[in-house]
Amino acid sequence: TDCYFQFLSVMEKTSIVLPRGQLTHVLRHTFAAHFMMSGGNILALQKILGHHDIKMTMRYAHLAPDHLETALRFNPLATLPSGDKVATAVGITP
């Protein structure tokens, strides 16, 4: 597809070397991560990727560390007095 060849063209201009046949695999992982970071639903992602096992989808949906840090800020336990240690441990100022 056009997307594949555009991505291939960009990759050829970098020093990044992927094993043969891994280009589309990288695209799937990138799509899955961005889908979830944009608020996508893990069950919808499972259908999109065609996975039968949700565990496989969860592997694809790995999140960027900064996105996880942002998500931790919404943890209601981090605002409780007893949550101070938890918040501090994950790098959030309570």
Backbone hydrogen bonds in HBPLUS format (Angstrom, degrees):
<---DONOR---> <-ACCEPTOR-->    atom                        ^
c    i                          cat <-CA-CA->   ^        H-A-AA   ^      H-
h    n   atom  resd res      DA  || num        DHA   H-A  angle D-A-AA Bond
n    s   type  num  typ     dist DA aas  dist angle  dist       angle   num
A0005-PHE N   A0001-THR O   3.15 MM   4  6.51 163.8  2.17 155.0 158.2     1
A0006-GLN N   A0002-ASP O   2.94 MM   4  6.14 152.7  2.02 151.0 158.9     2
A0007-PHE N   A0003-CYS O   2.96 MM   4  6.13 162.1  1.99 150.8 155.6     3
A0008-LEU N   A0004-TYR O   2.85 MM   4  6.08 157.8  1.90 149.7 156.7     4
A0009-SER N   A0005-PHE O   2.94 MM   4  6.03 154.1  2.00 139.5 146.1     5
A0010-VAL N   A0006-GLN O   3.07 MM   4  6.36 156.2  2.13 147.5 153.1     6
A0011-MET N   A0007-PHE O   2.89 MM   4  6.12 163.6  1.91 153.9 158.7     7
A0012-GLU N   A0008-LEU O   2.96 MM   4  6.15 149.3  2.05 147.6 155.3     8
A0013-LYS N   A0010-VAL O   3.03 MM   3  5.30 143.0  2.17 104.5 115.3     9
A0014-THR N   A0011-MET O   3.12 MM   3  5.30 162.0  2.15 107.7 113.1    10
A0022-GLN N   A0019-PRO O   3.06 MM   3  5.66 148.5  2.16 149.9 147.1    11
A0026-VAL N   A0022-GLN O   2.95 MM   4  6.23 154.6  2.01 156.3 161.9    12
A0027-LEU N   A0023-LEU O   3.11 MM   4  6.45 155.1  2.18 144.9 151.8    13
A0028-ARG N   A0024-THR O   2.98 MM   4  6.24 153.6  2.05 146.2 152.4    14
A0029-HIS N   A0025-HIS O   3.08 MM   4  6.40 162.1  2.12 151.0 155.1    15
A0030-THR N   A0026-VAL O   2.91 MM   4  6.09 163.2  1.94 153.0 158.0    16
A0031-PHE N   A0027-LEU O   2.87 MM   4  6.01 164.5  1.89 150.1 154.6    17
A0032-ALA N   A0028-ARG O   2.93 MM   4  6.10 166.3  1.95 149.8 153.7    18
A0033-ALA N   A0029-HIS O   2.96 MM   4  6.14 164.0  1.98 152.3 156.2    19
A0034-HIS N   A0030-THR O   3.02 MM   4  6.19 170.3  2.03 154.7 157.3    20
A0035-PHE N   A0031-PHE O   2.80 MM   4  5.90 152.6  1.87 152.3 161.0    21
A0036-MET N   A0032-ALA O   3.10 MM   4  6.29 161.7  2.13 148.7 152.1    22
A0037-MET N   A0033-ALA O   2.95 MM   4  6.17 159.5  2.00 149.5 155.8    23
A0038-SER N   A0034-HIS O   2.99 MM   4  6.01 130.4  2.25 137.5 148.6    24
A0040-GLY N   A0035-PHE O   2.87 MM   5  5.24 145.2  2.00 148.6 147.8    25
A0039-GLY N   A0036-MET O   3.00 MM   3  5.21 158.0  2.05 111.8 114.4    26
A0044-ALA N   A0041-ASN O   3.10 MM   3  5.23 118.9  2.49  99.4 114.2    27
A0045-LEU N   A0041-ASN O   2.92 MM   4  6.24 158.4  1.97 154.4 161.3    28
A0046-GLN N   A0042-ILE O   2.96 MM   4  6.16 147.4  2.06 138.3 146.9    29
A0047-LYS N   A0043-LEU O   3.22 MM   4  6.52 153.7  2.30 140.9 146.1    30
A0048-ILE N   A0044-ALA O   2.93 MM   4  6.25 161.8  1.97 152.5 157.8    31
A0049-LEU N   A0045-LEU O   2.88 MM   4  6.05 166.2  1.90 157.4 159.8    32
A0050-GLY N   A0046-GLN O   2.96 MM   4  5.95 122.0  2.30 133.8 148.7    33
A0051-HIS N   A0046-GLN O   3.07 MM   5  5.34 147.5  2.18 152.3 155.4    34
A0050-GLY N   A0047-LYS O   3.15 MM   3  4.97 136.3  2.35  92.7 105.3    35
A0056-MET N   A0053-ASP O   3.06 MM   3  5.65 137.1  2.25 113.4 122.9    36
A0058-MET N   A0054-ILE O   2.91 MM   4  6.21 152.6  1.99 150.3 158.0    37
A0059-ARG N   A0055-LYS O   3.17 MM   4  6.45 141.1  2.33 137.5 146.7    38
A0059-ARG N   A0056-MET O   3.12 MM   3  5.15 125.4  2.43  94.9 108.7    39
A0060-TYR N   A0056-MET O   3.17 MM   4  6.56 148.4  2.28 144.7 152.9    40
A0060-TYR N   A0057-THR O   3.07 MM   3  5.06 118.0  2.47  94.6 109.8    41
A0061-ALA N   A0057-THR O   2.96 MM   4  6.17 139.4  2.13 146.3 158.2    42
A0067-HIS N   A0064-ALA O   2.98 MM   3  5.31 127.6  2.26 108.0 121.9    43
A0068-LEU N   A0064-ALA O   3.13 MM   4  6.52 152.6  2.21 152.7 161.0    44
A0069-GLU N   A0065-PRO O   2.99 MM   4  6.27 153.2  2.06 147.7 154.9    45
A0070-THR N   A0066-ASP O   3.12 MM   4  6.32 155.0  2.19 139.6 145.6    46
A0071-ALA N   A0067-HIS O   2.99 MM   4  6.27 154.7  2.06 145.1 152.1    47
A0072-LEU N   A0068-LEU O   2.94 MM   4  6.22 147.9  2.05 147.4 155.8    48
A0073-ARG N   A0070-THR O   3.15 MM   3  5.36 136.6  2.35 100.3 111.8    49
A0074-PHE N   A0071-ALA O   3.06 MM   3  5.56 150.8  2.15 110.7 119.0    50
A0075-ASN N   A0072-LEU O   3.04 MM   3  5.23 164.6  2.07 110.4 114.4    51
A0078-ALA N   A0075-ASN O   3.05 MM   3  5.61 148.4  2.15 115.5 123.8    52
A0079-THR N   A0076-PRO O   3.35 MM   3  5.78 156.3  2.41 107.3 113.4    53
A0080-LEU N   A0077-LEU O   3.23 MM   3  5.36 153.8  2.30 103.6 111.2    54
A0083-GLY N   A0080-LEU O   2.74 MM   3  4.84 139.0  1.91 103.1 116.9    55
A0084-ASP N   A0081-PRO O   3.27 MM   3  5.56 166.1  2.29 106.9 111.0    56
A0086-VAL N   A0083-GLY O   3.03 MM   3  5.06 114.4  2.47  97.0 113.2    57
A0087-ALA N   A0083-GLY O   2.80 MM   4  6.06 168.5  1.81 164.2 167.0    58
A0088-THR N   A0084-ASP O   2.86 MM   4  5.99 165.9  1.88 152.4 156.5    59
A0089-ALA N   A0085-LYS O   2.94 MM   4  5.98 151.6  2.02 138.7 146.8    60
A0090-VAL N   A0086-VAL O   3.18 MM   4  6.48 140.6  2.34 146.3 155.4    61
A0090-VAL N   A0087-ALA O   3.25 MM   3  5.40 131.7  2.50  97.6 109.4    62
A0092-ILE N   A0087-ALA O   2.76 MM   5  4.94 164.6  1.78 150.9 145.6    63
A0091-GLY N   A0088-THR O   3.05 MM   3  4.97 160.8  2.09 103.2 108.4    64
